[in-house]
Amino acid sequence: IVLLAIPMILELSLESVFAVVDIFFVSKLGSNATQTVGLTESVITIVYSVAIGLSAAATAVVARRVGEKNPSAASHAGMQALIMAIFVTVIVSGVGLIFAPDILRLMGATPDVVRDGASFTRIMLGSSLVIILLFLINGIFRGAGNAAMAMRSLIISSLINIILCPALINGWGPLPALGLKGAAIATVIGRGTGVLYQCYHLFWSRKNTISFSKEHFAIDFPLMRSLIKIAWPATFQFIVASGSWIILAKLVAETGGTHASAGYQVAIRNMVFFILPAWGLSNAAATLVGQNLGAKQPLRAEQSVLLTTKYNAIFMTGVMLLFVFFATPIISFFTKVPEDLHYGSLALRVLGSGYIFYGIGMVMVQSLNGAGDTKTPTRINLLCFWVFQVPLAYLLVKGLHVGVVGAFISIPLAESVLALTAFYYFKKGKWKEIKV
């Protein structure tokens, strides 16, 4: 767990640095810019959902083949996942490039935000290929047990983004001052460089378990169907979750206005910053489940998950205390606008109260995904987010007139229900019988 989790935690911590760096520099451009980034990222979670779904399928199949001591089959599965990803991104990028302003309007943005932020949204959604490839190739490396490679690609991406983001926003030296558009370009260049680094090691390095040869490039429809069988529930699983987040972002923007939306988005970025490392632990559990099931060791797979859950709960308890007691100083680091600061601190305090359950739920869900049982987590997400969280948020905000706080409260409550439900299904043990 430690050998897999440490690079995975560092990898996803660096992925979360993207979000925090962007919001830190963009928040200096005002509330409209902050809201644009937040609303765009809310929509991009759909792209992340596709990326994570494909990544989950690749990790599950590659890990199982590695556990069976069949590296050629693992490599073949990885290549088929890459071919599928390229076809998917053509569609997603096209929609983003054409409909960027309409997407912002749909999310409840004001005309000023649409005018100032459409180019940012267009660049971010139009570059979906680098987002999906970054996640997918890292999923292939993780399935092979090479989590350090995934970590190094994110280090390169994050460092480039940290340097370029302020440089392109403000115009350093010969670089032009591009404002909000500069933040998008910096993120795309950073991620794109990370993908090039991944591709170099994936296609030309001979030191990895995954090593492509000519026959792996031939389209294998039966294998693609197997990958889709795992990927579509995993993709839908995350679309269900991210879709509910989009609805909540829209609800906050419509109910509380630009300041509530900006504060909420800053809080969400900080929340994600600490959730992604915990997800790193969860990914370690997914890899261990896949490899141990491939090696016919189901009891060892279960023990790995329970131990990982314990580590994640301890980590998330520390984060919960940090957010509950130090919410205002944390948010004030990103914005000095009094209204944004007020809503951001309130959101962070409420969201932070459920962190232990976030940690438990993540490990349980990723463990089921790692076994190839992506349908059960999908059903759990549908129940907890759309049957419980979204109606509860509307009831509190619109029905009981609690205001935007009602939307905040619905998040930790839904995540707590998800954690308990996922734990119940994990203990039932049907995931041990899944064939991939």
Secondary structure, 3 states (H helix, E strand, C coil): CHHHHHHHHHHHHHHHHHHHHHHHHHHHHCHHHHHHHHHHHHHHHHHHHHHHHHHHHHHHHHHHHHHCCCHHHHHHHHHHHHHHHHHHHHHHHHHHHHHHHHHHHHCCCCHHHHHHHHHHHHHHHHCHHHHHHHHHHHHHHHHCCCHHHHHHHHHHHHHHHHHHHHHHHHCCCCCCCCCHHHHHHHHHHHHHHHHHHHHHHHHCCCCCCCCCCHHHHCCCHHHHHHHHHHHHHHHHHHHHHHHHHHHHHHHHHHHHHHHHHHHHHHHHHHHHHHHHHHHHHHHHHHHHHHHHHHCCCHHHHHHHHHHHHHHHHHHHHHHHHHHHHHHHHHHHCCCCCHHHHHHHHHHHHHHHCCHHHHHHHHHHHHHHHHCCCCHHHHHHHHHHHHHHHHHHHHHHHHHCCCCHHHHHHHHHHHHHHHHHHHHHHHHHCHHHHCCC
